[in-house]
Every structure is written in C-alpha cells, then in structure tokens.
C-alpha cells in the first residue's frame, strides 16, 4: 500500500489514478485470458497446432499490453497529445505501406510484417486519431481563427480513404461513428451534421454497390441465404448456453466456430458460462462508457473532454459491433471484442486506448488549484 504522505511518481500515480477505470480494464483482461482457455484450444487443434498455442500467445501479448497501459497512464495531457501525434504518423505511414507491401488476407491488405511480427496499423491508428481530432476540435473552440475543425475533417478524410482502400468497412464505420460523436460534441452547426450524415449514408450505399463482399454480407444478413455457417453456429452456441451455461470446458458448438477465439468469443462465453455471464460482460463495457462520458461532462478542459469521450465511445461502439454480430443483430464483420478476443495488435492497441483514458482522467490537484487561482484573479475574488 502506498501512503498519501509519500511523494514520487508512483505515489502520485497511485493516488491520482481513476481506480474504477483501472479495475475495469484489468478485469476485462483477466476475463479475456480466462475465455482464451475456453475458446482457443479447439481452433488450434483444427489447424494443426498444439491445444494451448493461442492461450500461450495470449499471455505473451497480455504482459506487454498491460505494461503499455500502465506506462501511458503516467503521461500528462500534453504528453498524451505528443505521443498520439507520433503514433498517428507512424500508423498512417504503415497503412500506406500495407496497401503495397502488406500481407493479403481474405482479399484485404491490412497487415505489415516488422521484425517477424504481424502488425495491423489501423488498430494503433484509432486511439491516436481520436486524441489528435480532440486536440484540433479543442483548439478551434479555444481560438476560432484556428481552422481546427477543417483540419479534423481533412484528417478524417485521409483515414477513411486508407481504410476503404484496404478495404475495411467495419473499421471505417467505427472510426466515422466516433469521429461524428466528437464532431457533434464540438458544437458544429446542424447544417454540417446533416451534410456529413448524408455523405455517410451515401458512402454506405456506394460500398454496397461497389464492393461485392460488402453486398454479400448485407444480403446474407437480410435474407439468411448463402454461407451463414459462422453466424448460425454462434447463435446455436448462445442458445445452448441458456442462462447459466454448460460449464467450463463443456461447450460443444464452440468447436466448429472458425473464429471462436477472436470475433466470436462472446458466443463461446455464452455457451460455457451462460447469458447471465454475458450480461455481466456487457455491463462492464457499459460502465466504462458511462463513467467516461460522466467524466467528460464534468471536465472543463475541452481537449480532455473531447478525448475521453471519443476514446470511451471507441471502446463502446467496437464492443457493440462485435456483440451485435454474435447476436445476429448486425451483418457479419470481423472485429474483436476489446481486451477479450485473441489478437496481439488489437490487445496492445486497446491498452493504448486504456492508457490514454487513465492518463486523461487522473485527478490533478495542481491543475484545479491553478484554475481556481485564475478564476479568482479574473473576477477580483480575494484569496482564501
């Protein structure tokens, strides 16, 4: 236990960190590791690997991911901005390189290989993109002569174009939704919102018309015809789990779900631990979003407010997409469940998001004291 009387980076961190956020993030990582034992052995055996191959790799990824989250939580808001700027620049460069030199998987080029490791740059782009857009929106709010909103729109156009080029419609929708939420928070005129909303609808219609794989997924979702094996087996696993599940290791349907350890781990959780467990999991994600938005509502600094709201929205919308696909409420889309699904790039990138949230929501008494001092000076209020 760290005493309040102690001074130092670790002691200050311990007493200023939002412990609810920290506990929820670590809890999700623990649940993800537990579920990897349930979901991944059958997948590993099916492709000729030893049963606990993905479990071991999950543990290997979890340790540096946790270190990244804790390390980033020590940063000040200014350092968060600078880190995000560097991360965004590197991620965008790697996304461009992936289009020409990346590994093609199922017709998409989203991965690059560095030092023998496969990395999905778009995963790391997302938290950095949110932070930089929050900074641009905040600068425009602070000094209207600075075209921050315009720069944010240009940056969004660049990111969306790179995602569509991969192609990755799911990440495009996720990024657009989060950016749109931040844009709305920035207080832009309703005309802009209507124009951009119309462009978003036009983009979806264009994707359905131009991209065959997008049209196929949407058609299968509406009609139920075609190759719906994965979503059908996921639904069967959820139904079989009932309220309390079949018990750890007792799942049967999970053994034939192709992506049970990644995109459909929620269905495995439902089969083995039950719908009530899944409701608890959904509640944890909801608590993260509600607590983040509540903090953003109280925050006086525009940058902190926009950034925290955008980052928790990113986690919330991504989890909604994943769970919606598992429940057949949305068309099939390969997207991980944050901190739960297997995946090195996804896990570390989500921990970058978590680290930024922890850093931006830390209690900073010196900042509050400075704000009070400035307020008293500006309004002629005598010091206490």
N, C-alpha and C positions, 0 to 999 in steps of 0.2 A: 504494500500500500504506500502511496506517495503522500507525504504530509503537505498541507496547504502552506506551511511555513517555508518549505524548500523553494529554492529558486534555481532555475535552469530550464533548458529547452524541453526536457522530458517532463519535468514537474509542471511547467506552464501548459504543455500539451495535454497532460492528463486532466488538469482542472478546467481547461477551456474547451475540450472536445465535446461535441454533442454525443453523449453516450448512447442515446436511443438509436441514432443512426449507426453508430459503431456496432452495437449489439445486433441490430437487424442485418447488417451486411455480413458479419461473421456468422450469424445463424443461417443465412441463405447459403453461404459457402459450405457450412457443415452439412446442411441438408443435401446440397448438390453432391458432396462426396459420398454421403450415405446412399443416395439414389444411384450413383455410378456402380455400386456393388449389385444393385438390382437390375439395372438396365444393360450394362455393357458386356458381361460375360457371354451372353447368347450371341451378340453381334460379333464379338471377337472369334468365337468358335466357328461361326458361319463363314468367316473369311479366312480361316486357317491360322489364326493367332492363338496364343495361349490365353486361357479364360480371363485372367486379370490384367491383360495388356493395357486396356483403356483405363482401368482403375489406377494402375501404377502411374500412367502418364497424367491422369487427372491430378494425382497427388503431386507430381513433379511440377505441373503448371500452377497448382494452388499456392505453393510456397512462395515463388517469386511474385505472384499476383497479390498475395497478402502483404508482402514487403513493399510493393509498389503503392498499394492503398495507404498503408501506414506512413510511408515516406512522403507521399504527396500531401497528406493531411497536415504536415508541419509547415506548409507553404503559406505565405501571406497572399492576400488577393492580388497584389501586383505580381508576385512570383507565379501565381496561377496563370495570369494573363501571358506572361513571358513564356512559360512552359507550353501553354496551349498554342502560342504562335509558332514555336519551333516544331511542335508535334504536328500541327496542321500543315506546315510547309513540307515536312518530310513525307507525311501521309499522301498529300496530293501528288508529290513527285513520284512516289511508289505506285500510286493508282494509275498514273500515266504510263509508267514503265510496264505495269501489269498488262496493259492493253496490247503491248507489242512483244513483250518477252515473258509474260506470265504463263502459269500452268493453266491449260484449258480443262475445266471440269464441267461435264454436262452442258457443253456449249457456251460456257461463260468463262471469262478471264478475270478472276478476282484475286488470284494468289500470286505472290512472288516468293522466290526462294533466296534466303540470305543466310550464309554460314550454315547451310544444311537444314535450316528451319523454314517451314512454310508459313508465311505471314499473310493475313488478309488486311491490307492497308485501310480499307474502308471502315473497319471496326475501330481503329485508332483515330480515324478522321472525325468520327461522330462527336465525342466529347470535346475535342479541340474546336470543332466547328461551332458548337453551342456556345462555348466560352467566348470565342472571338466575335461572334454575332452579338452576344450580350454586351460586350465592350463597345461595339460600334453603335448599337441602339442607345446605350447609356451616354456615349459621347455626344450623340445628336440631341438627346434630351437635355444635356448639360449646356451645350453650345449649339443652338440650332443652325448656326452658319456652317458647322461641320457636316458634310453630307454623309453622316454615318449610316442612315437608312439606305441610301443609294448604294454605298459600298457593301452593305449587308445583302442587298438584292443581287448585286453582281457576284459576290462570293457564293450565294446560294445557287445562282445560275451555273457557275463553274462546277460546283459539287454535283448538282443534279445531272449535268451533262456527262460527267465522268461516270456516275452510277448507271445512267441509262446506257452508256456505251459498253458497259461490261458484259451483258446487261444485268441489272439487279433492281427490279421494280420494287421489291419489298423494302429494301433499304432506302430507295428513293421516296416511297410513300412515308416511311418512318421519319426520315430527315425533313421532308416537306411539312409533315404534321407538326413536328416540334418547332420548326422554324416559323410556321404560321402562328402557333401559340405565342411565341415570343414577340412576333411582329404585332399581334393583337395587343399584348401587354404594353408594347412601346407607345400605344396611343395613336396609331396612324389613322388617317381619315377612313370612314366607312367605304368611300369610293375605291380606295386602294384595295381594301379587303375584298370587295365584290369583284374587282378586276382580277386579282390574284386567285380568288376562288374559282372564277370562270376558267382561268388558264389551267388550274389544277384538274378540273373536270374535263377540259379539252385534252389535257395530257393523258388522262386515263383512257379516254375514248380512242386517242391516237395509238396508245400502247396496245389496246385490244385489237385495233385494226391492222397494225403493222407487225406486231410481234406474235408469231404463231403459238409460242409456248405460253404466253400470257392468255391468249384467247382460249387455248385448250384447257388451262386450269379453271378459268372462269366458266366455260361451258360445262365442264365436268361438275363444278360446284352447283350450277343451276339445275342441270338435268340429271346428274347422278350416273351418266353414261360414260363409258370409256374406262381407263385404268384408274380406279379409285381404291386400289388394294390397300395402300398405306393408311388412308383416312378411314376406310372401313374397319380395318383391324384395330386402329387406335380407338374407334368408337366401341368396338366389341370389348376391348380391354377395360374401358371405363365402365361399361355396363356390367361386366363380370365382377369388377371390384365392389360394386354396390356401396353401401355406406361405410363399412368397416374394413373392406379389402380381404384378400385371400391369405394375407400374412407374408412376411419377408421370405423371399425365395420361392414362393408358391405360385407365382404368375406363370401362365401357360401361353396366353396370346402374345405376350411381350416377345416371345422367342422368334416370332415370324415378322415383327415390325422391322423393316430395313434400317430405319434411323432411330431406333429406340433410345439410344444413348445421347442423342442430340436434339433433333426437332420434336420428337415425340416422347420425351422423358416424362412429360406430365401424364400421359396415358399409362405409362408403367407405374407411376406413383399411385394413380387411381386404382389400378388392378391389385396392387400388393398392399396398399395402405388405406384405400377407401376414399370415398368422396369427401368425408369429413376432413381427412388429412389435406386433401386438395383445397378445401375451403380455408383451412388454416394458412396454406401456402399463398393463396390469393389475398388473404387478409394481411399478410406480411408485406406484400407488394403495395397494397392499398395504404398501409400505414406509412411506408416510405414516401409515397406520393403526397399524401395528406400532410405529413409533417413537413416535407419540403415546401409545399405551397403555403402552409401556415407560416413558416419562417420567411418566405419571400414576401408575404403580405405585411409582416412586421418590419421588414428590412427598410432602412432609409436610403441606403446607397443603391442607386439604380443598377450599377453593374452587378452587385451581389444579388439583387432581386431577380434580374433577368436570368443570370447564370444559374442560380439554384433552381428556379422554376423550370428552365429549359432542361437541365440535367435530370431532374426527377421525372419530368414528362417523358424524356427519352426512355428511362427505365420502365415507366408505367406503360407507355404505348407499345414498346417492344414485348413486354410480358403479355399484354392484351392480344397482340397479334399471334404470338406463339400459342397461348391457351385457346384463342378463338379458332385456330386451325385444328387443334386437337379435338375441340368440341364440335367441329364441322359448322362453325358459325361464320367462318371466313374461308375463301379459296386457299388451297394448299400453297404454302410458302415456306421455304427453308429459312427459318430464323430461330436462333437459340433462345432458351429461357434464361434470362440474366442470372449468372452465378450458380445456375443449377445444371445446365447442359454441359456436356463434354465439349472441349474446344479451347486450345491454347490462346489463340488470338482473341476470341470472344471473352474469355475469362479475364485475361490481363487488361483488355480494353475496358471492360466493365469496372474493373478495380481502379482504373484511371478515373473513370466517371465517379466512382465512390470516393476516391481520394480527393478529387476536386470538391465534391459536395461537403466532405468533412472539413476541408480547409476553409471553405467559404462560410460555413455555419458555425465556426468556432466563436466562442464569446471573447470579445476583445475589449476589456475594461478601459485600456488606454484610449481606444477609439471613441468609446462612449463618453469618456471624460473630456476628450478634445471637442466632440460635438457639443456637449453642454457648455463648455467654455466659449466656443464660438457663438453659440446662441445667446449667452448672457452678454457678450461683448456687443453683438449686433443690436440687442434690444435694451441695452443700458441696465441690465439686471445686476445688482451687486453680488459679489462672490459670497458663497456660503461660509 
